[in-house]
Amino acid sequence: MSKSALSHIEQTVSETVKSNFTSSTPSFVIAVSGGVDSMGLLYTFYRLDISALVAHVNYQKRGKASDKDAQLVAKASQQWGFEYEIFEADPEEAQGQNFQQWARDVRYHFFRDLVAQHDADGIALAHHKDDQVETILQKLFRGAGMSSWSGMDVWDGELFRPLLPISRQQIEQYASQHEIPFRTDQSNLETHFARNFLRNEWTVKLSEFFPGWEENILRMGEEAENYHSALQCITQQITDQQTINKQAFDELEFGLQRALILHLLKEYEPGIYVTQQNLKRVKELPDLQTGKKIQITADYSIVRDREYYILRENENSSLEAQELYREELKASPISIGEIEFSVERYKNPAFEKVLYLDADKISWPVTVRPWNSGDRFQPLGMSGHQTVADHLTNRKVSAAYKDEVLVIESFEETICALIFPPIKNKSSSGTISELVKCDENTKYCLRIKYLA
């Protein structure tokens, strides 16, 4: 097909493929829900003769409507010459969980399996410009740092989003022009979920009062790239691999110090998770004595060495941070060292060496990790918060056992419980937070038992 015969969307996708893949014939697993965005992308791949395996997940959440989505995807795939795979998920597995997060985990596991089986170059997704704007807005509202404002990448080494420069309106016009069949998921019109609220209500009003605001949001993403470049420049000036010049670092503003430490950590481990509370501990560095350290995550500490700070991976950490998922614990108990975790019905509790947390009050998944000196939580029976260090002192946990203390942290960075060896003459093996205590309405509990 000549370039002049291609539509704007087709030209964009074609050029994006060529600029991101060295192979002249890359192949993809393309995620197709049946909606206008993904059906538009599938038709574009058909027009451009791009090799792809169609992947569809039927969550069976909307009865016949879900089945009709799958039927449309199968019919269009056959008509346009694509092989396809349809996975039927079991919505019962999502019971008691955040459904959207569960559904995302299910589909990406499915997509990645197909990529491995078919040796595909990546997963093609129909995210577009409006999705990008919504993504940046959600990160802003959730308090993400400036380095996160850049939003989604067109190609990140796994996920390929060739429609990111294209608006939803352009895709809808393309679908209408080429009579591309699609289905509308009615749940997308409801405002129970954050993204739907932004899309259906909030951004509509913004467009009435601030025409062109979307482009301003996208420019914030460009500024985030400049911010990243600035951090990189500063990093090169005051660091040598993991060694940081103390004098130069101490002269930086506190906010820039935090940003620099987070930037360095993400260079070493891109997916690393660091709480804001722990990042604030960089204030302690100027008073740190040579040979002493502050712990930033379960795996990394900053050590003072005369005129330098050294960002160092902890060599003898008693436990690496580990995520636990509700559905896994409900299916079978999981042990970490001498501690057993399970999710079960809350009945006839036996409190000896056992903690019980209301599973429905927890934001899943939870992370089990060693405690840090900057950690705070709301102990059972208290109206305010307390540092973990002070709580352990009040509970008379000996210094010999303090290094063994673990915290249970929710997905939203709230500490739900502390776990420590049972204290002599006391049955408790830890302290739960007031926020997750069981009561007369508790149906399922996270049961934590100290086995020793």
Secondary structure, DSSP 8 states (H G I E B T S, - for coil): --GGGS-HHHHHHHHHHHHH-SSSS-EEEEE--SSHHHHHHHHHHHHHT-EEEEEEEE---STHHHHHHHHHHHHHHHHHT-EEEEEE--GGGGTTS-HHHHHHHHHHHHHHHHHHHHT-SEEE----HHHHHHHHHHHHHTT--GGGTT---SB-SSEE-TTTTS-HHHHHHHHHHTT------GGGGS-SSHHHHIIIIIHHHHHHHSTTHHHHHHHHHHHHHHHHHHHHHHHHHHEETTEEEHHHHHTS-HHHHHHHHHHHHHHH-TT----HHHHGGGGGGGG--TT-EEESSSSEEEEEETTEEEEEE-SS-S---EEE-HHHHHHS-EEETTEEEEEEE--S---TTEEEEEGGGS-SSEEEEE--TT-EE-BTT-SS-EEHHHHHHHTT--HHHHTT-EEEE-TTS-EEEEE----TT----EEEBGGG---TT--EEEEEEE--
